[in-house]
Amino acid sequence: MHCFPVYEFHDINAENFANIADFLKKSSINKKWNLMIIPFNEGVQPSVLKAFGERLLEWKREGHNLYLHGYRHKAEPILKRSLLGRLALRLTNCESEFAGLSKEDSKMLLTNALLEWQKLNVGEPQGFVPPAWYGSKMLFYLCKDLGFENYNSRFIVWNKDKGSRISVPFSTAGLPRFTIPIVNLCEKIYLKLYKIFNFLPMPRIVRHPMEGSKCPH
């Protein structure tokens, strides 16, 4: 069955949400976004936290989906990690918060993230996406046990009712500047091909706050 492209906006938090409001307003005329929310709010003024929650509710009423996107997003350096997890931290500038963690530490971070999420008063998150897409089968099953209905890894999109689908994400986050036009060109070409060949993996168009001024095609 053919699926429409998925549009994701990552790394939204209480400090940057106001900067992307115009972007979402302009780009959501014919698109609905999966919004990846970082819930950690330590040090945020109560008035700002309230405004953040109200804005999230407004986006939710407009048809966008609110996903939990880690806890702090930045990795906690004191937690023990596997060798591959430590490598992932180096590759992502310590953004892969869940990479290489034990089941106990992963569950602890998930629990803390959900506690912070409740302070936003926006209902239950509609899914979970680990920061930088570094998760594991263990993390996936933890999220299922906690009742998440959606879970995304780098190349898989899972839904409780629809199951798993292969997906190709297009993101320029963390890439050298000279590669960005190449990625954007590949994205345009793939979207055109996807309209013709519906057996191709589903594309995911991914944006980040630093790209908020750039609307996707």
KEDREN-407473 format. One record per residue (C-alpha): residue number from 1; z, y, x; chain; residue in one letter. Coordinates in Angstrom, 3 decimals, m for minus. Layout:
BEGIN
NUM	Z	Y	X	A	A
...
This chain:
BEGIN
1	0.000	0.000	0.000	A	M
2	m0.983	3.414	1.329	A	H
3	1.927	5.778	2.054	A	C
4	1.768	9.529	2.392	A	F
5	2.703	11.043	5.770	A	P
6	6.409	11.736	6.203	A	V
7	7.576	15.193	7.262	A	Y
8	10.851	15.456	9.151	A	E
9	12.801	18.466	10.411	A	F
10	15.423	17.451	12.964	A	H
11	18.611	18.944	14.408	A	D
12	19.623	21.270	11.559	A	I
13	23.200	22.512	11.810	A	N
14	25.490	25.339	10.733	A	A
15	24.316	27.523	13.617	A	E
16	20.555	27.355	13.127	A	N
17	19.955	26.704	9.410	A	F
18	19.228	30.355	8.596	A	A
19	16.474	30.460	11.226	A	N
20	14.392	27.752	9.549	A	I
21	14.741	28.852	5.924	A	A
22	11.465	30.817	5.998	A	D
23	9.657	27.917	7.635	A	F
24	10.708	25.491	4.908	A	L
25	9.860	27.980	2.193	A	K
26	6.315	28.414	3.525	A	K
27	5.681	24.783	4.372	A	S
28	7.180	23.099	1.305	A	S
29	4.569	24.248	m1.209	A	I
30	2.927	20.827	m1.102	A	N
31	5.322	18.937	1.184	A	K
32	8.834	17.601	0.879	A	K
33	10.836	17.261	4.066	A	W
34	13.433	14.820	5.299	A	N
35	16.014	17.189	6.772	A	L
36	18.073	15.728	9.620	A	M
37	21.510	17.337	9.452	A	I
38	23.991	17.423	12.353	A	I
39	27.350	17.544	10.538	A	P
40	29.710	18.522	13.399	A	F
41	31.283	21.838	12.401	A	N
42	34.192	22.417	14.761	A	E
43	34.668	26.153	15.360	A	G
44	32.357	27.173	12.517	A	V
45	33.717	29.981	10.349	A	Q
46	34.563	28.854	6.773	A	P
47	32.163	31.433	5.333	A	S
48	29.319	30.111	7.500	A	V
49	30.125	26.504	6.592	A	L
50	30.086	27.435	2.905	A	K
51	26.729	29.198	3.288	A	A
52	25.362	26.168	5.142	A	F
53	26.411	23.810	2.354	A	G
54	24.949	26.108	m0.300	A	E
55	21.643	26.290	1.549	A	R
56	21.536	22.492	1.861	A	L
57	22.128	22.142	m1.868	A	L
58	19.319	24.598	m2.526	A	E
59	16.957	22.588	m0.351	A	W
60	18.083	19.424	m2.098	A	K
61	17.307	20.933	m5.519	A	R
62	13.843	21.822	m4.207	A	E
63	13.216	18.130	m3.564	A	G
64	13.964	17.816	0.148	A	H
65	16.014	14.865	1.394	A	N
66	19.229	15.338	3.370	A	L
67	19.756	12.799	6.147	A	Y
68	22.752	12.385	8.411	A	L
69	21.607	12.868	12.020	A	H
70	24.395	11.629	14.235	A	G
71	27.787	13.243	14.648	A	Y
72	27.600	15.890	17.373	A	R
73	24.090	14.808	18.493	A	H
74	25.193	15.420	22.083	A	K
75	26.572	12.230	23.625	A	A
76	30.285	11.900	24.333	A	E
77	30.468	11.255	28.118	A	P
78	33.778	9.359	28.063	A	I
79	32.435	6.533	25.872	A	L
80	31.343	3.357	27.645	A	K
81	27.637	2.518	27.439	A	R
82	25.299	m0.222	28.528	A	S
83	22.957	0.309	31.457	A	L
84	20.073	0.983	29.072	A	L
85	22.277	3.414	27.165	A	G
86	23.041	5.367	30.331	A	R
87	19.343	5.440	31.136	A	L
88	18.620	6.792	27.648	A	A
89	21.092	9.624	28.249	A	L
90	19.202	10.605	31.388	A	R
91	15.865	10.512	29.591	A	L
92	17.087	12.658	26.696	A	T
93	19.385	15.134	28.469	A	N
94	22.408	13.415	26.854	A	C
95	20.995	13.827	23.332	A	E
96	20.879	10.093	22.498	A	S
97	24.407	10.008	21.099	A	E
98	24.459	6.356	19.952	A	F
99	22.522	4.806	22.839	A	A
100	24.184	1.788	24.418	A	G
101	27.478	2.034	22.540	A	L
102	29.643	m0.863	21.401	A	S
103	29.918	m1.713	17.717	A	K
104	33.425	m0.235	17.607	A	E
105	32.411	3.096	19.148	A	D
106	29.301	3.299	16.978	A	S
107	31.394	2.739	13.863	A	K
108	33.885	5.369	15.037	A	M
109	31.122	7.977	15.448	A	L
110	29.590	7.088	12.084	A	L
111	32.980	7.401	10.383	A	T
112	33.604	10.792	12.005	A	N
113	30.134	11.959	11.031	A	A
114	30.695	11.018	7.387	A	L
115	34.033	12.851	7.360	A	L
116	32.332	16.001	8.628	A	E
117	29.529	15.523	6.101	A	W
118	31.993	15.527	3.213	A	Q
119	33.073	19.061	4.188	A	K
120	29.583	20.281	3.283	A	L
121	29.981	19.280	m0.405	A	N
122	26.345	18.268	m0.790	A	V
123	26.725	14.730	m2.128	A	G
124	25.986	11.574	m0.191	A	E
125	23.444	11.575	2.666	A	P
126	20.163	9.967	1.693	A	Q
127	19.752	8.215	5.010	A	G
128	20.686	8.040	8.664	A	F
129	18.623	8.746	11.762	A	V
130	20.252	8.357	15.206	A	P
131	19.762	11.324	17.558	A	P
132	16.609	10.974	19.661	A	A
133	15.932	7.766	17.659	A	W
134	18.016	5.688	20.077	A	Y
135	19.709	3.115	17.852	A	G
136	19.965	m0.665	17.761	A	S
137	19.982	m3.589	15.344	A	K
138	23.769	m3.407	15.388	A	M
139	23.687	0.290	14.395	A	L
140	21.141	m0.464	11.672	A	F
141	23.379	m3.138	10.120	A	Y
142	26.393	m0.839	10.379	A	L
143	24.484	1.774	8.409	A	C
144	23.480	m0.818	5.803	A	K
145	27.116	m1.877	5.445	A	D
146	28.116	1.764	4.937	A	L
147	25.626	2.073	2.075	A	G
148	22.829	4.135	3.614	A	F
149	19.596	3.670	1.677	A	E
150	17.279	4.861	4.468	A	N
151	17.270	4.385	8.229	A	Y
152	14.686	5.542	10.771	A	N
153	14.200	4.385	14.333	A	S
154	11.438	5.606	16.632	A	R
155	8.709	3.402	15.157	A	F
156	10.268	1.945	12.004	A	I
157	11.112	3.543	8.659	A	V
158	13.405	1.416	6.503	A	W
159	14.272	1.854	2.839	A	N
160	16.710	m0.291	0.857	A	K
161	14.144	m1.039	m1.862	A	D
162	10.833	m0.830	0.031	A	K
163	11.863	m2.570	3.244	A	G
164	10.498	m1.667	6.687	A	S
165	7.252	0.095	7.560	A	R
166	5.731	0.781	10.950	A	I
167	5.473	4.490	11.649	A	S
168	4.044	6.727	14.376	A	V
169	6.076	9.901	15.031	A	P
170	4.450	13.061	16.363	A	F
171	6.985	15.264	18.127	A	S
172	6.788	17.708	21.020	A	T
173	10.556	18.004	21.537	A	A
174	11.500	17.722	25.201	A	G
175	7.901	17.453	26.422	A	L
176	6.425	19.620	29.193	A	P
177	4.693	22.690	27.788	A	R
178	1.240	21.632	29.008	A	F
179	1.377	18.437	26.895	A	T
180	2.106	20.193	23.594	A	I
181	m1.546	21.066	22.739	A	P
182	m2.486	17.444	23.462	A	I
183	0.176	16.100	21.079	A	V
184	m0.832	18.610	18.390	A	N
185	m4.485	17.594	18.726	A	L
186	m3.595	13.896	18.483	A	C
187	m1.546	14.663	15.374	A	E
188	m4.500	16.388	13.674	A	K
189	m6.887	13.581	14.542	A	I
190	m4.483	10.866	13.408	A	Y
191	m3.851	12.560	10.061	A	L
192	m7.598	12.703	9.418	A	K
193	m8.014	9.035	10.359	A	L
194	m5.049	8.060	8.200	A	Y
195	m6.742	9.506	5.125	A	K
196	m9.681	7.173	5.751	A	I
197	m8.021	4.040	7.147	A	F
198	m4.929	3.462	5.044	A	N
199	m3.969	0.337	6.995	A	F
200	m2.877	2.449	9.972	A	L
201	0.853	2.921	10.644	A	P
202	2.345	5.716	8.573	A	M
203	2.474	9.047	10.466	A	P
204	5.665	11.063	10.747	A	R
205	5.293	14.767	11.488	A	I
206	8.453	15.901	13.260	A	V
207	9.612	19.468	13.816	A	R
208	12.671	20.944	15.535	A	H
209	14.368	24.353	15.250	A	P
210	12.557	25.742	18.299	A	M
211	9.287	24.986	16.489	A	E
212	10.402	26.603	13.240	A	G
213	7.770	29.317	13.390	A	S
214	4.968	26.778	13.470	A	K
215	3.873	25.235	10.187	A	C
216	2.199	21.817	10.232	A	P
217	m1.311	21.406	8.902	A	H
